[in-house]
Amino acid sequence: MPTRLYLDNAATSYPKPDSVWDAMDRFNREVGANPGRGPYGEAAEAGALVRQCREALAQLFGVRDPDRFVFGLNGTDMLNLAIKGSVGRGDHVITTALDHNSVMRPLNELEARGVIEYTRLPGSPRGELDPARLEPEIRSNTRLIVAVHGSNVTGSLLPIEQLGRIARANGVRFLVDACQTAGCQPLNLSALSVDLLACSGHKGLLGPMGTGVLYVADDVELATVREGGTGSVSADDVQPSFLPDRFEAGTLNAGGIAGLLAGVRFLLEKGVHNVHAHKVKLVATFLEGVRSLPGVLAYGPSDPNRNAGVVSVSLRGLAPDEAARALDERHGIQVRPGLHCAPWAHRTLGTFPQGTVRFSFGYFNSVDQVQTAVRALGELTAA
């Protein structure tokens, strides 16, 4: 059986730093208490770990107040909170054709119930977005603009700086889906016109599954989508109005947050700029290699500096599922075929409904591994 070569980091990062597993194991074996739910030492330690994770995230994203970071189940959970907590009946929302179903499905559900209308900005055949398309679509009742930062299909980086400035100039709230870029791309939220930013904890932030993060800017008010116990102001039978408690009803995944803290600390130690530079090198190596392969077509930006570490390809005469299965069985290379929960992105690329084969690179991948993947693709296309 071939040695495992994991190139599916857009689904979840693997491997994690050893410190992540060590932190989770220690929490579960030695702490094991509910943060904010007791006066004893372990409960206080659990609460301190949760606080330290907020502080580490604030440092990573250039935010002064750690309480602006809310924890949840995953990136999808945080996007649902940000979208449904922002809009009301009669509102208009703008998103892009490159966005994930974690954005599209909540919007479609709201539209189907007659709550909102929404506009989908088209992307280019390379999976990129022209920011000049945004302002003409803004209406008097536009309440929210949602844009993915890095496409999970092509790796294209959308121009969130320009989109944010346009949104701010028109008094419209701006939500960024950073599930593919948090921890991989330098993001200073104090310098960006971003009102809300959602991300998963288990991808570029190197934490475990079951963790999600939502940044809420100082002047942003959101409605709750879930209410319950918080361990604070328990005499009141209404949800607290202050962050982060307002959006953290119920028991947090404290063991997961302990692991997320270790992942974020790892990134702070290594430097996100260095993580980004490494992924640029991996993407450049892959693109250079596949350009010489007849029958292989790569999608997305040609400049690896404008890529979040994700490249999709199609192989002439070979369906994506077949190609991915062959890569796994013959070479141990693990990639994801299909539509990647982003059907409109594939419509934009012209790869719907069959999809593509997606290669997504992480911090722990090497140039040698990428070259191995290119050689494996060459063998498939030569067969």
TORLUM-894559 format. One record per residue (C-alpha): residue number from 1; x, y, z. Coordinates in steps of 0.02 Angstrom, whole numbers, plus 32768, in hexadecimal, padded with zeros to 4 digits. Example, Ala and Ser with C-alpha at 12.3 -4.5 7.8 and 13.67 -1.06 7.14 Angstrom:
+-----+------+------+------+
:   k :   xx :   yy :   zz :
+-----+------+------+------+
:   1 : 8267 : 7F1F : 8186 :
:   2 : 82AC : 7FCB : 8165 :
+-----+------+------+------+
// end
This chain:
+-----+------+------+------+
:   k :   xx :   yy :   zz :
+-----+------+------+------+
:   1 : 8000 : 8000 : 8000 :
:   2 : 804B : 80AA : 7FD0 :
:   3 : 807F : 8127 : 8055 :
:   4 : 7FFB : 81A8 : 807D :
:   5 : 8015 : 8252 : 802A :
:   6 : 7F8F : 82C9 : 8069 :
:   7 : 7F63 : 8358 : 7FF2 :
:   8 : 7EB3 : 8380 : 802D :
:   9 : 7ED7 : 8410 : 80A4 :
:  10 : 7E44 : 8476 : 8063 :
:  11 : 7DD5 : 83F4 : 80B6 :
:  12 : 7E39 : 83F1 : 8158 :
:  13 : 7EF1 : 840A : 817F :
:  14 : 7F56 : 836E : 819F :
:  15 : 7FC4 : 834A : 81F9 :
:  16 : 7FAE : 83C2 : 828B :
:  17 : 803F : 83FD : 82F6 :
:  18 : 8060 : 8382 : 8383 :
:  19 : 803C : 840E : 83FD :
:  20 : 7F85 : 840D : 83C5 :
:  21 : 7F6B : 8357 : 83F6 :
:  22 : 7FD0 : 836D : 8495 :
:  23 : 7F63 : 8401 : 84CA :
:  24 : 7EC1 : 83A4 : 84A8 :
:  25 : 7EFE : 8308 : 8500 :
:  26 : 7F34 : 836A : 8599 :
:  27 : 7E8F : 83C7 : 85A0 :
:  28 : 7E26 : 832B : 8592 :
:  29 : 7E8F : 82C5 : 860B :
:  30 : 7EC0 : 8346 : 868D :
:  31 : 7E49 : 83DC : 8681 :
:  32 : 7DA4 : 8399 : 8640 :
:  33 : 7D39 : 8423 : 868A :
:  34 : 7CB7 : 8497 : 863F :
:  35 : 7CFC : 8548 : 8628 :
:  36 : 7CA0 : 85CB : 868C :
:  37 : 7C33 : 854D : 86E7 :
:  38 : 7C86 : 853B : 8790 :
:  39 : 7CF8 : 858C : 8812 :
:  40 : 7D76 : 84FD : 881C :
:  41 : 7E22 : 84FC : 87D0 :
:  42 : 7E04 : 8491 : 8735 :
:  43 : 7D6C : 84F7 : 8701 :
:  44 : 7DD5 : 8595 : 8714 :
:  45 : 7E60 : 8546 : 86AE :
:  46 : 7DE5 : 8516 : 8625 :
:  47 : 7DA5 : 85C9 : 8622 :
:  48 : 7E57 : 860A : 861B :
:  49 : 7E80 : 859C : 8584 :
:  50 : 7DE7 : 85DD : 8528 :
:  51 : 7E1C : 868F : 8552 :
:  52 : 7ECE : 866F : 8518 :
:  53 : 7E8E : 862E : 8472 :
:  54 : 7E2C : 86CF : 8456 :
:  55 : 7EC9 : 8732 : 8480 :
:  56 : 7F32 : 86CB : 8408 :
:  57 : 7EB2 : 86E6 : 837D :
:  58 : 7EB0 : 87A1 : 83A0 :
:  59 : 7F6D : 87A3 : 838E :
:  60 : 7F67 : 873D : 82EE :
:  61 : 7EE4 : 87AD : 829C :
:  62 : 7F1F : 8856 : 82DF :
:  63 : 7E86 : 8876 : 834D :
:  64 : 7E90 : 88D3 : 83F4 :
:  65 : 7DFA : 8887 : 844D :
:  66 : 7E00 : 87C8 : 845D :
:  67 : 7D47 : 87C4 : 848B :
:  68 : 7D1B : 87EB : 83D6 :
:  69 : 7D42 : 8734 : 83AE :
:  70 : 7CB3 : 86BA : 83C5 :
:  71 : 7CC6 : 85FC : 83C5 :
:  72 : 7C51 : 8582 : 836F :
:  73 : 7C45 : 84D7 : 831F :
:  74 : 7C9E : 84FA : 8279 :
:  75 : 7CA8 : 8579 : 81ED :
:  76 : 7BF9 : 854F : 81AF :
:  77 : 7BB0 : 856F : 825B :
:  78 : 7C07 : 8618 : 8263 :
:  79 : 7BCE : 864A : 81B4 :
:  80 : 7B1B : 861D : 81E0 :
:  81 : 7B25 : 868A : 827B :
:  82 : 7B71 : 871B : 821B :
:  83 : 7AF4 : 8713 : 818C :
:  84 : 7A54 : 86ED : 81EB :
:  85 : 7A83 : 8762 : 8278 :
:  86 : 7A9C : 87F2 : 81FD :
:  87 : 7A02 : 87F1 : 818F :
:  88 : 7947 : 880B : 81A3 :
:  89 : 78AD : 8806 : 8137 :
:  90 : 78BC : 8870 : 809B :
:  91 : 797A : 8878 : 809C :
:  92 : 79E9 : 885D : 8004 :
:  93 : 7A8D : 87FD : 800B :
:  94 : 7B1C : 87F4 : 7F8D :
:  95 : 7B92 : 875F : 7F7F :
:  96 : 7BFF : 8714 : 7EF7 :
:  97 : 7BF5 : 867F : 7E83 :
:  98 : 7C97 : 8640 : 7ED2 :
:  99 : 7C4D : 8629 : 7F7E :
: 100 : 7C36 : 8585 : 7FD9 :
: 101 : 7B8F : 8533 : 8003 :
: 102 : 7BAC : 856C : 80B6 :
: 103 : 7B7A : 8617 : 8072 :
: 104 : 7B08 : 85E5 : 7FE2 :
: 105 : 7A97 : 856F : 8043 :
: 106 : 7A6F : 85E7 : 80D1 :
: 107 : 7A49 : 866F : 8051 :
: 108 : 79DC : 85FA : 7FEA :
: 109 : 797F : 85C4 : 8087 :
: 110 : 795E : 8679 : 80B7 :
: 111 : 7928 : 86A4 : 8006 :
: 112 : 78B3 : 860E : 7FFD :
: 113 : 785C : 864A : 809B :
: 114 : 7846 : 86F8 : 8050 :
: 115 : 78BB : 874A : 80CE :
: 116 : 793E : 878D : 8054 :
: 117 : 796F : 87A0 : 7FA0 :
: 118 : 7A22 : 8787 : 7F6B :
: 119 : 7A94 : 87AB : 7ED8 :
: 120 : 7B23 : 873A : 7EA4 :
: 121 : 7BB7 : 8795 : 7E54 :
: 122 : 7C01 : 8731 : 7DC3 :
: 123 : 7CB7 : 86FB : 7DC3 :
: 124 : 7D2D : 86EC : 7D31 :
: 125 : 7D54 : 8647 : 7CD9 :
: 126 : 7DF7 : 8645 : 7D40 :
: 127 : 7D92 : 864C : 7DE0 :
: 128 : 7DBB : 8700 : 7E08 :
: 129 : 7D4A : 8795 : 7E32 :
: 130 : 7D4E : 8847 : 7DF0 :
: 131 : 7D26 : 88BB : 7E83 :
: 132 : 7CDC : 893B : 7E0A :
: 133 : 7C46 : 88C8 : 7DF9 :
: 134 : 7C12 : 88E5 : 7EAE :
: 135 : 7BD9 : 899A : 7EBC :
: 136 : 7B59 : 8998 : 7E2D :
: 137 : 7AFE : 890A : 7E87 :
: 138 : 7AEA : 8966 : 7F2D :
: 139 : 7A36 : 899B : 7F4F :
: 140 : 79E8 : 8A0B : 7FD2 :
: 141 : 79B6 : 896E : 8034 :
: 142 : 7A5C : 8911 : 8023 :
: 143 : 7A86 : 88DB : 80D3 :
: 144 : 7B16 : 8861 : 80BD :
: 145 : 7BA2 : 8837 : 8044 :
: 146 : 7BEF : 8789 : 8057 :
: 147 : 7C8E : 8755 : 7FFF :
: 148 : 7D03 : 86C2 : 800D :
: 149 : 7DB8 : 86F7 : 8023 :
: 150 : 7E08 : 865D : 7FD6 :
: 151 : 7DA9 : 85E9 : 7F61 :
: 152 : 7DA6 : 8535 : 7F9B :
: 153 : 7DA1 : 84FE : 7EE4 :
: 154 : 7E29 : 8565 : 7E8E :
: 155 : 7E83 : 85BA : 7F1E :
: 156 : 7E5C : 8664 : 7ED1 :
: 157 : 7E6F : 86F2 : 7F4E :
: 158 : 7DE0 : 876D : 7F3F :
: 159 : 7E06 : 8827 : 7F54 :
: 160 : 7DBB : 883C : 8002 :
: 161 : 7E17 : 88E1 : 801C :
: 162 : 7DBC : 8933 : 7F8B :
: 163 : 7D17 : 88DC : 7FAE :
: 164 : 7D1E : 8915 : 8064 :
: 165 : 7D40 : 89C9 : 8034 :
: 166 : 7CAD : 89C9 : 7FBC :
: 167 : 7C3C : 897D : 8041 :
: 168 : 7C74 : 89FB : 80C4 :
: 169 : 7C5D : 8A8E : 804D :
: 170 : 7BAA : 8A56 : 802F :
: 171 : 7B80 : 8A30 : 80E5 :
: 172 : 7B6D : 8974 : 80C6 :
: 173 : 7BA9 : 88EE : 813E :
: 174 : 7C37 : 8882 : 80F9 :
: 175 : 7C4E : 87CA : 8128 :
: 176 : 7CE8 : 8768 : 80F3 :
: 177 : 7CF0 : 86AB : 80EA :
: 178 : 7DA6 : 8689 : 8117 :
: 179 : 7D99 : 85CC : 812C :
: 180 : 7E23 : 85B0 : 80AA :
: 181 : 7E92 : 8642 : 80DA :
: 182 : 7E91 : 8658 : 8197 :
: 183 : 7F3E : 8624 : 81D3 :
: 184 : 7F81 : 861A : 8121 :
: 185 : 7F73 : 86CE : 80E6 :
: 186 : 7FA8 : 8765 : 814E :
: 187 : 7F06 : 87BC : 8186 :
: 188 : 7F0B : 885C : 81EC :
: 189 : 7E55 : 887D : 8212 :
: 190 : 7E7C : 8926 : 825E :
: 191 : 7EB4 : 8960 : 81B2 :
: 192 : 7E24 : 8914 : 814F :
: 193 : 7D70 : 894E : 813A :
: 194 : 7D2D : 88A8 : 8179 :
: 195 : 7C96 : 88A2 : 81EE :
: 196 : 7C8D : 87E6 : 8202 :
: 197 : 7D09 : 875B : 81DD :
: 198 : 7CE0 : 86A3 : 81EE :
: 199 : 7D57 : 8611 : 81E5 :
: 200 : 7D6B : 855C : 8217 :
: 201 : 7DE8 : 852E : 829D :
: 202 : 7E1F : 848B : 824E :
: 203 : 7E6A : 84C8 : 81A9 :
: 204 : 7EF1 : 854E : 81A1 :
: 205 : 7EE5 : 8573 : 825B :
: 206 : 7F21 : 84BF : 8277 :
: 207 : 7EA3 : 8499 : 8300 :
: 208 : 7E31 : 8401 : 830D :
: 209 : 7D89 : 83E4 : 82BA :
: 210 : 7CF5 : 8427 : 831B :
: 211 : 7D3B : 84D7 : 832D :
: 212 : 7D05 : 8576 : 82D4 :
: 213 : 7D28 : 862E : 82EE :
: 214 : 7CC6 : 86CC : 82C8 :
: 215 : 7D12 : 877A : 82D5 :
: 216 : 7C92 : 8802 : 82F8 :
: 217 : 7CCD : 88B7 : 82E4 :
: 218 : 7CAF : 8934 : 8370 :
: 219 : 7C19 : 898E : 8325 :
: 220 : 7BC0 : 88F4 : 82E0 :
: 221 : 7B1F : 88B6 : 832F :
: 222 : 7AE2 : 8807 : 8308 :
: 223 : 7A42 : 87AF : 8336 :
: 224 : 7A58 : 8709 : 838D :
: 225 : 7A2B : 8665 : 8338 :
: 226 : 7A40 : 85FC : 83D6 :
: 227 : 7A1E : 8626 : 848C :
: 228 : 7A43 : 85CC : 852F :
: 229 : 7AB6 : 85BF : 85C3 :
: 230 : 7B5B : 861C : 85C0 :
: 231 : 7B98 : 860F : 8674 :
: 232 : 7B86 : 86CC : 8682 :
: 233 : 7AF8 : 873B : 86C6 :
: 234 : 7A96 : 869D : 86ED :
: 235 : 7A10 : 86FE : 874B :
: 236 : 79D4 : 8744 : 86A4 :
: 237 : 7968 : 86D5 : 8637 :
: 238 : 7994 : 8734 : 8599 :
: 239 : 7A34 : 8722 : 8535 :
: 240 : 7AC5 : 8794 : 856B :
: 241 : 7AE0 : 882B : 84FA :
: 242 : 7B9F : 882C : 8508 :
: 243 : 7C20 : 87CB : 84A3 :
: 244 : 7C53 : 8742 : 849D :
: 245 : 7BCC : 86FC : 8510 :
: 246 : 7B3E : 873A : 84A0 :
: 247 : 7B6A : 86B9 : 841B :
: 248 : 7BB2 : 862B : 8483 :
: 249 : 7B18 : 85D8 : 84CD :
: 250 : 7B3A : 852B : 8513 :
: 251 : 7BDA : 84CE : 8538 :
: 252 : 7C6D : 84FA : 84CB :
: 253 : 7CE0 : 8478 : 847D :
: 254 : 7D65 : 84A5 : 84FC :
: 255 : 7DD5 : 8412 : 84D0 :
: 256 : 7DCE : 8446 : 841A :
: 257 : 7DF1 : 84FB : 8448 :
: 258 : 7E8A : 84C2 : 84AB :
: 259 : 7EC7 : 846F : 840B :
: 260 : 7E9C : 8509 : 83A5 :
: 261 : 7F01 : 8573 : 841D :
: 262 : 7F98 : 8502 : 83FF :
: 263 : 7F7E : 8510 : 8342 :
: 264 : 7F74 : 85CD : 8346 :
: 265 : 800E : 85D8 : 83B6 :
: 266 : 806B : 856B : 8339 :
: 267 : 803D : 85E6 : 82AF :
: 268 : 8072 : 867B : 8318 :
: 269 : 811A : 8627 : 8337 :
: 270 : 8136 : 85F9 : 8280 :
: 271 : 80EB : 8699 : 8239 :
: 272 : 8056 : 869C : 81C1 :
: 273 : 80C3 : 86F6 : 8141 :
: 274 : 8136 : 865E : 813F :
: 275 : 80A1 : 85E7 : 8131 :
: 276 : 8062 : 864C : 809D :
: 277 : 810E : 864E : 804A :
: 278 : 811C : 8591 : 805B :
: 279 : 8072 : 8574 : 800D :
: 280 : 809D : 85EA : 7F7E :
: 281 : 8136 : 857F : 7F5B :
: 282 : 80CD : 84E0 : 7F5C :
: 283 : 804B : 8529 : 7EE5 :
: 284 : 80D3 : 856C : 7E71 :
: 285 : 8125 : 84C0 : 7E6B :
: 286 : 8080 : 846B : 7E44 :
: 287 : 804B : 84E7 : 7DBD :
: 288 : 80F5 : 84DF : 7D69 :
: 289 : 80EC : 8422 : 7D68 :
: 290 : 803C : 840C : 7D24 :
: 291 : 8055 : 848C : 7C9A :
: 292 : 80C7 : 840F : 7C44 :
: 293 : 804A : 837F : 7C51 :
: 294 : 7FDE : 8364 : 7BB6 :
: 295 : 7F2A : 8344 : 7BE2 :
: 296 : 7F30 : 839E : 7C8A :
: 297 : 7ED6 : 8445 : 7C9C :
: 298 : 7EEF : 84AD : 7D39 :
: 299 : 7E6E : 852D : 7D71 :
: 300 : 7E87 : 85CE : 7DD0 :
: 301 : 7F05 : 865B : 7DD7 :
: 302 : 7FAB : 8643 : 7D7D :
: 303 : 8004 : 86AC : 7E02 :
: 304 : 8026 : 863D : 7E9B :
: 305 : 802C : 86D9 : 7F08 :
: 306 : 7F72 : 86EE : 7EE6 :
: 307 : 7F49 : 863D : 7F1A :
: 308 : 7F13 : 85FB : 7FC4 :
: 309 : 7F6A : 8553 : 7FAC :
: 310 : 7EE3 : 84FD : 7F44 :
: 311 : 7EEC : 84C4 : 7E8E :
: 312 : 7E65 : 8465 : 7E2F :
: 313 : 7E8C : 8401 : 7D93 :
: 314 : 7E2F : 839B : 7D12 :
: 315 : 7E7A : 8308 : 7CB5 :
: 316 : 7E4B : 82E5 : 7C02 :
: 317 : 7DED : 8240 : 7BF2 :
: 318 : 7DE7 : 8220 : 7CAE :
: 319 : 7D57 : 824E : 7D22 :
: 320 : 7D87 : 82A8 : 7DC3 :
: 321 : 7D4D : 8217 : 7E31 :
: 322 : 7DB1 : 819B : 7DCA :
: 323 : 7E4D : 8208 : 7DCE :
: 324 : 7E45 : 8222 : 7E8A :
: 325 : 7E2A : 8168 : 7EA8 :
: 326 : 7EBF : 813C : 7E3A :
: 327 : 7F2E : 81BB : 7E91 :
: 328 : 7F02 : 816F : 7F39 :
: 329 : 7F0D : 80B8 : 7F08 :
: 330 : 7FAC : 80C3 : 7EA1 :
: 331 : 800B : 814D : 7EFA :
: 332 : 7FBA : 816C : 7FA3 :
: 333 : 7F91 : 821F : 7F6E :
: 334 : 7EF5 : 825E : 7FC5 :
: 335 : 7E95 : 82E7 : 7F69 :
: 336 : 7DDF : 8317 : 7F56 :
: 337 : 7D7B : 8303 : 7EB6 :
: 338 : 7CD0 : 834A : 7E8A :
: 339 : 7C7A : 83F0 : 7EAA :
: 340 : 7CC7 : 841A : 7F54 :
: 341 : 7C23 : 8461 : 7F9A :
: 342 : 7C35 : 84F3 : 7F22 :
: 343 : 7BC6 : 84CF : 7E8A :
: 344 : 7BC0 : 8583 : 7E50 :
: 345 : 7C7D : 858E : 7E4F :
: 346 : 7C7F : 84F7 : 7DDC :
: 347 : 7BF9 : 8545 : 7D6D :
: 348 : 7C6C : 85DC : 7D61 :
: 349 : 7CFF : 8570 : 7D2D :
: 350 : 7C96 : 8508 : 7CB5 :
: 351 : 7CB8 : 8469 : 7D19 :
: 352 : 7C06 : 8449 : 7D55 :
: 353 : 7BC3 : 83C5 : 7D72 :
: 354 : 7C5A : 8352 : 7D6B :
: 355 : 7CCB : 83BF : 7DD5 :
: 356 : 7D88 : 83B6 : 7DE0 :
: 357 : 7E14 : 8362 : 7E40 :
: 358 : 7E4D : 83D7 : 7ECA :
: 359 : 7EFD : 83DC : 7F10 :
: 360 : 7F0E : 8446 : 7FAE :
: 361 : 7FB4 : 8461 : 8004 :
: 362 : 7FDD : 847D : 80BA :
: 363 : 806D : 84B8 : 8125 :
: 364 : 80AC : 8407 : 8141 :
: 365 : 80B4 : 83DB : 8088 :
: 366 : 815C : 83E4 : 8030 :
: 367 : 8195 : 8412 : 7F81 :
: 368 : 81CA : 835C : 7F69 :
: 369 : 8119 : 8322 : 7F90 :
: 370 : 80D0 : 839C : 7F13 :
: 371 : 8149 : 835E : 7E8E :
: 372 : 8113 : 82AC : 7EB7 :
: 373 : 805E : 82DF : 7E98 :
: 374 : 808D : 832D : 7DF0 :
: 375 : 80E7 : 828E : 7DBB :
: 376 : 804F : 8227 : 7DEE :
: 377 : 7FDF : 8295 : 7D83 :
: 378 : 8057 : 827E : 7CF3 :
: 379 : 8049 : 81C1 : 7D05 :
: 380 : 7F8C : 81CA : 7D05 :
: 381 : 7F83 : 8234 : 7C69 :
: 382 : 8003 : 81C8 : 7C0E :
: 383 : 7FA4 : 8127 : 7C33 :
+-----+------+------+------+
// end
